């Protein structure tokens, strides 16, 4: 079955968050389910530089101020279609922002991506007729809208809209309606209108045949007023078209038995070899060389959503329990400053790398004893899946996919030999402090700790089951 995936980023070509990991791993996993997925993404400089054998396959004409065309290419085993429009994408910075903030023409930049997806959906590329167009997040949210409004009696493919994070919705002024190629009738609550603006994500959620989120719990949370971020009513109306499908991770990339970033390979059967990675992490981040002190890790955006303020508030408790903290991340300036001050005030106890380093992320997963993920909301989360794979026990708030993927090591679970980590109720300093106390207590029983590590490493965090669910969904949508 041919499927077109539309995303603004895709690992390993370009990544700012978990969306890229999903967009990069899902096509490979779906091949085993009989799904031939091609991925459409913008032609950022780093994407074009990575393409192998790129060739022009479709001239798209003038798009928002300049000529555009589609390139077909392969990279890292992925079948790609790249929107080559230098006037829109040949820029420094992230996919969404430059040195002075978000690009002012982001509505046009990502409307162009969605328009290219719609034209592919209608079969403009010879030899390629997708049965389903799968749009990811707000940047691709207008693709279902164009397929809906531009059909003009033509048969269109099925459409799926996936929400990776409802907090990012993509809105612009209604005065852009005609410029974006949308008809007047689209500006209604039954179309793209969203609180007197044009809502990219809202359009996809309203007009796609099916909606998915990246975990079952998140699918339920966003239908509540507290979690719906202004879209709860729409999502409740479309509850029958929604499904929560847990993400997986690429278990070839995240494999402690064969990871070139690590000081030593290890598995659930060779946990003793993990000690070399603990020592290497302490050395890399300047932590005191005391193997008896548990090392807690953070690999995260430093933001309120991720509960990083709660970590700073709970830091005195963490240190009083004899723990060390290894932090990799960047984000809000105040939180960056808070972690920088903590590292300066507690040398040997708090190690910090501001920014992102993929190899260091692997080393933290392999070298920390537990990973903190105290998110206030977390659609799925990937770091806790990597932590399970690497035997770093996740310490997570009961939120979204965190609740779906980590089995709390409470007294009953420990007695029955279950549990893969620690789950606490909310991303507050008090709740986190309680969880840290539980971590410190279990650390004293190394036999029990090792049992939990083996449980965690035995968890199926691959894309096998999610791919099966997506393939079934595509077949259902394609049949209409």
C-alpha positions in Angstrom: 0.0 0.0 0.0 1.5 3.4 -1.0 1.4 6.0 1.8 2.7 9.6 1.8 4.0 10.9 5.1 4.3 14.7 5.5 6.4 16.1 8.2 8.5 19.2 8.8 11.5 17.2 10.2 12.8 13.7 9.9 15.7 12.0 11.8 18.6 11.8 11.0 18.3 14.6 8.4 16.8 17.3 10.6 15.6 17.1 14.2 14.3 19.5 16.9 12.2 16.9 18.8 10.4 13.6 18.9 8.5 14.3 15.7 11.7 13.7 13.7 12.3 10.4 15.4 8.8 9.1 14.6 8.9 10.4 11.0 12.3 8.7 10.5 11.6 5.4 12.1 8.0 4.7 11.0 8.6 4.1 7.3 11.2 1.4 8.0 8.9 -0.3 10.5 5.9 -0.2 8.2 7.7 -2.0 5.4 7.2 -5.3 7.3 3.5 -4.6 7.2 3.3 -4.2 3.4 3.2 -0.4 3.5 5.5 1.5 1.1 5.9 4.9 2.7 7.4 7.9 0.9 8.3 10.9 3.1 7.7 14.5 2.0 9.7 17.2 3.8 11.0 20.7 3.2 14.4 21.2 1.4 16.3 22.8 4.2 20.0 23.1 3.5 21.0 20.2 5.7 18.4 18.0 4.0 19.6 18.8 0.5 23.2 18.2 1.6 22.3 14.7 2.7 20.4 13.5 -0.3 21.8 10.6 -2.4 21.1 10.8 -6.2 18.5 13.5 -5.9 16.7 14.1 -9.2 13.8 16.5 -10.1 10.6 14.7 -10.6 7.8 17.4 -10.6 7.8 21.1 -11.3 5.4 22.8 -9.0 5.5 26.3 -10.5 5.4 29.5 -8.4 4.8 29.0 -4.7 4.7 32.0 -2.3 7.3 34.1 -4.0 9.5 31.8 -6.0 9.7 28.6 -8.0 9.4 25.2 -6.4 9.9 21.7 -7.5 10.0 18.2 -6.0 13.2 16.1 -5.8 13.1 12.4 -5.3 16.0 10.9 -3.4 17.1 8.3 -0.9 19.0 8.9 2.3 19.6 6.6 5.3 17.3 4.0 3.7 14.3 6.3 3.4 12.4 7.0 0.2 12.1 10.8 0.1 10.4 13.6 -1.8 11.9 16.9 -0.9 10.2 20.3 -1.6 13.0 22.3 -3.2 12.1 26.0 -2.7 15.2 27.9 -1.7 13.2 31.2 -1.1 11.3 29.4 1.6 13.8 27.0 3.2 17.4 28.0 2.4 17.9 29.8 5.7 20.1 29.6 8.9 18.7 28.5 12.2 16.1 25.9 13.0 13.4 24.8 10.7 11.0 27.3 12.3 13.1 30.2 13.5 16.2 32.3 12.9 18.3 34.4 15.2 15.5 36.9 15.8 12.7 34.4 16.4 10.1 32.6 14.3 10.1 33.3 10.6 7.3 35.7 9.8 6.4 33.7 6.7 6.0 30.3 8.5 2.3 30.2 7.4 3.4 30.3 3.7 6.4 28.0 4.2 4.3 25.2 5.7 1.3 25.9 3.5 3.6 25.2 0.6 4.5 21.8 2.2 0.8 21.0 2.6 0.0 22.1 -1.0 2.7 19.8 -2.3 1.3 17.0 -0.3 -2.2 17.6 -1.7 -0.9 17.7 -5.3 0.9 14.4 -4.7 -2.3 13.0 -3.1 -4.2 13.9 -6.3 -1.7 11.9 -8.4 0.3 14.7 -10.0 3.6 12.7 -9.7 3.5 10.0 -12.4 3.7 6.5 -11.0 2.8 7.5 -7.5 -0.7 7.5 -6.2 -0.8 7.3 -2.4 -3.8 5.5 -0.8 -3.3 7.6 2.3 -1.7 11.0 3.1 -0.4 11.0 6.7 0.1 14.5 8.1 2.2 15.2 11.2 1.6 18.2 13.5 0.5 21.7 12.6 3.2 22.2 9.9 1.3 19.6 7.8 -2.1 20.4 9.1 -3.4 22.1 6.0 -2.8 19.0 3.8 -6.2 17.4 4.7 -7.8 20.9 4.1 -6.4 21.2 0.6 -7.3 17.6 -0.2 -10.9 18.4 1.0 -11.3 21.8 -0.7 -9.4 21.2 -3.9 -11.0 17.9 -4.8 -13.5 19.4 -7.2 -15.1 15.9 -7.8 -11.7 14.1 -8.0 -11.2 11.1 -5.9 -8.9 11.9 -3.0 -6.8 9.6 -0.8 -7.6 8.9 2.8 -6.1 11.3 5.3 -4.7 10.8 8.8 -3.7 13.6 11.1 -1.2 12.8 13.9 -0.9 15.1 16.9 2.6 14.9 18.5 2.1 17.9 20.8 -1.2 19.8 20.9 0.6 22.8 22.5 1.9 23.8 19.0 -1.1 24.7 16.8 0.1 27.0 14.0 -2.2 30.0 13.6 -2.2 33.0 11.3 -4.4 36.0 10.4 -7.6 35.3 8.4 -6.4 37.9 5.9 -4.1 35.2 4.5 -7.0 32.9 3.5 -6.8 33.6 -0.3 -3.0 33.9 -0.3 -2.9 30.4 1.2 -5.1 29.0 -1.6 -8.1 28.4 0.6 -11.7 29.2 -0.6 -14.0 31.6 1.3 -16.1 28.7 2.5 -13.1 27.3 4.4 -13.3 30.2 6.9 -15.9 28.6 9.2 -15.9 26.5 12.4 -16.4 23.5 10.1 -13.2 24.4 8.2 -10.0 26.1 9.1 -11.3 29.0 11.2 -10.1 28.9 14.8 -10.9 31.8 17.2 -11.0 34.4 14.4 -7.7 33.1 12.9 -6.7 30.3 10.5 -5.7 27.2 12.5 -3.4 24.8 10.8 -3.7 22.1 13.3 -7.4 22.7 13.8 -7.9 22.3 10.1 -6.2 18.9 10.1 -8.1 17.7 13.2 -11.4 18.8 11.7 -11.0 17.6 8.1 -8.8 14.5 8.3 -10.6 11.2 8.0 -8.8 9.9 11.2 -6.8 11.4 14.0 -4.1 9.7 16.0 -2.1 10.8 19.0 1.1 9.2 20.2 -0.3 7.4 23.2 -3.8 6.3 24.5 -3.6 8.4 27.7 -2.8 11.5 25.7 -5.8 10.8 23.4 -8.0 10.9 26.5 -6.3 13.9 28.1 -6.7 16.2 25.2 -10.4 15.6 25.1 -10.7 17.3 28.5 -10.9 21.0 29.1 -7.7 20.9 31.1 -5.7 19.2 28.5 -7.4 20.2 25.3 -5.8 23.7 24.9 -8.8 25.1 23.2 -9.5 22.1 21.0 -11.2 19.8 23.5 -14.7 20.3 22.1 -13.6 19.5 18.6 -11.7 16.5 19.8 -14.6 15.2 21.8 -16.8 15.6 18.7 -14.3 13.5 16.7 -13.6 10.9 19.4 -14.9 8.2 17.2 -12.3 9.0 14.6 -9.4 9.1 17.2 -6.9 6.5 18.2 -4.0 6.6 20.5 -1.0 4.7 19.2 2.1 4.5 21.3 5.4 5.5 19.7 8.3 3.2 19.6 12.0 3.9 19.2 14.5 2.7 16.6 16.0 -0.3 18.5 18.9 -0.5 16.1 19.9 3.1 16.9 19.2 2.6 20.6 20.9 -0.7 21.3 23.2 -0.9 24.3 24.7 -4.1 23.0 26.0 -2.4 19.9 26.2 1.4 20.5 29.4 3.1 19.3 28.8 6.0 21.6 29.3 3.9 24.7 32.4 3.2 26.8 31.3 -0.4 27.0 28.5 -2.5 25.4 26.1 -4.3 27.7 22.8 -6.2 27.9 20.3 -7.3 30.5 22.5 -10.4 30.9 25.7 -8.4 31.3 24.6 -5.5 33.6 28.0 -5.5 35.3 29.5 -4.0 32.1 27.3 -1.0 32.7 29.7 0.2 35.4 32.1 1.4 32.8 29.5 3.7 31.3 28.7 5.0 34.8 32.3 5.9 35.3 32.6 7.5 31.8 29.5 9.6 32.4 30.9 10.8 35.8 34.1 11.8 34.1 32.5 13.5 31.1 30.3 15.8 33.3 32.7 16.3 36.2 30.8 14.3 38.8 32.5 13.0 41.8 33.9 9.5 41.3 31.8 7.7 43.8 30.2 4.6 42.3 28.1 4.1 45.4 26.2 7.4 44.7 23.3 6.9 42.3 23.4 9.2 39.2 20.2 10.6 37.9 20.0 11.8 34.4 18.0 14.4 32.4 17.9 14.5 28.6 15.2 17.1 27.9 14.1 20.5 26.7 14.5 22.7 29.8 10.9 24.0 30.0 7.9 24.3 32.3 6.1 21.6 30.3 8.9 19.2 31.0 8.7 19.9 34.8 12.3 21.3 34.9 11.3 23.9 37.5 10.2 21.1 39.8 13.6 19.5 39.4 15.3 22.7 40.5 13.0 23.0 43.4 13.6 19.4 44.5 17.4 19.6 44.0 18.2 20.1 47.7 16.3 16.8 48.5 18.1 15.1 45.6 21.5 16.1 46.9 20.7 15.4 50.5 19.9 11.8 49.5 23.5 11.5 48.2 22.5 11.5 44.5 24.3 13.1 41.6 22.6 14.8 38.6 23.7 14.7 35.0 21.8 17.2 32.7 21.7 17.5 28.9 19.3 20.1 27.5 18.5 23.6 26.5 15.4 25.8 26.6 14.0 28.6 28.7 16.6 31.1 29.7 15.6 31.2 33.3 15.8 27.5 33.6 19.1 27.3 31.8 20.4 29.9 34.3 19.0 27.9 37.2 20.7 24.7 36.1 24.0 26.6 35.4 23.8 28.1 38.9 23.2 24.7 40.4 26.2 23.2 38.6 28.4 26.1 39.8 27.1 25.8 43.4 27.5 22.0 43.6 30.6 21.0 41.6 31.0 17.2 41.5 27.3 16.8 42.3 25.6 18.5 39.4 27.0 18.1 35.8 25.5 20.2 33.0 25.8 20.3 29.2 23.7 23.1 27.8 22.6 22.3 24.2 22.1 19.0 22.6 24.6 16.2 21.7 23.2 13.0 20.3 26.2 10.9 21.5 26.0 12.4 25.0 22.3 11.5 25.1 23.3 7.9 24.5 26.0 8.1 27.2 23.6 9.5 29.8 21.1 6.8 29.1 23.8 4.1 29.5 25.5 5.7 32.5 22.8 7.1 34.7 21.0 4.8 37.2 17.6 6.6 36.8 16.3 9.1 34.3 14.0 12.0 35.4 11.0 12.8 33.2 8.7 14.9 35.4 6.6 16.3 32.5 3.4 18.2 33.2 2.1 16.8 29.9 3.8 14.4 27.6 2.1 13.1 24.5 4.3 10.0 24.5 7.9 10.7 25.3 10.8 8.9 23.8 13.5 9.5 26.4 11.8 7.1 28.9 11.6 4.5 26.2 15.4 4.8 25.6 15.9 4.7 29.3 14.0 1.4 29.5 16.1 0.0 26.7 19.3 1.0 28.5 18.4 0.0 32.0 18.1 3.5 33.4 15.0 3.3 35.5 12.6 6.1 34.5 11.2 8.4 37.2 8.1 9.9 35.5 5.0 11.9 36.2 1.7 10.2 35.6 1.1 12.0 32.3 0.2 10.9 28.7 2.6 8.3 27.3 4.7 8.3 30.5 1.8 6.6 32.3 1.3 4.2 29.4 4.9 3.0 29.2 6.4 2.8 32.7 5.1 0.3 35.3 5.4 1.7 38.8 7.6 -0.3 41.2 5.2 0.0 44.1 5.1 -2.5 46.9 2.8 -5.0 45.1 4.7 -4.7 41.9 8.0 -5.4 43.6 6.5 -8.4 45.5 5.2 -9.9 42.2 8.4 -9.1 40.3 6.9 -6.4 38.1 7.8 -2.8 37.7 10.1 -1.0 35.3 10.5 2.4 37.0 8.9 5.0 39.3 5.6 6.9 38.6 4.5 9.8 40.7 1.2 11.7 40.4 2.1 15.3 39.4 5.0 17.4 38.3 5.4 19.3 41.6 8.5 19.5 43.7 6.7 17.7 46.6 5.6 14.8 44.4 9.1 14.5 42.9 10.7 14.6 46.3 8.6 11.7 47.3 9.6 9.7 44.2 13.3 10.5 44.9 12.9 9.1 48.4 11.5 5.9 46.9 14.5 5.8 44.4 16.9 6.2 47.3 15.3 3.4 49.3 15.3 0.9 46.5 18.9 1.8 45.6 19.9 0.3 48.9 18.6 -3.1 47.7 20.8 -3.7 44.7 19.3 -7.1 44.0 15.8 -5.5 43.7 17.3 -2.7 41.6 18.9 -5.2 39.2 15.6 -7.0 38.8 13.9 -3.8 37.9 16.7 -3.0 35.4 16.2 -6.4 33.7 12.4 -5.8 33.6 12.9 -2.5 32.0 15.4 -3.8 29.4 12.9 -6.6 28.6 10.2 -4.1 27.7 9.1 -4.0 24.0 9.8 -0.4 23.0 10.2 -1.2 19.3 8.0 0.0 16.4 6.7 -3.5 15.8 3.3 -3.1 17.5 2.8 0.5 16.6 3.5 -0.2 12.9 0.9 -3.0 13.0 -1.7 -0.5 14.4 -0.8 2.1 11.8 -1.0 -0.4 8.9 -4.4 -1.5 10.0 -5.6 2.1 10.3 -4.3 2.9 6.8 -6.1 0.0 5.3 -9.3 1.0 7.0 -9.0 4.6 5.8 -8.0 3.7 2.3 -11.2 1.5 2.0 -13.2 4.6 2.8 
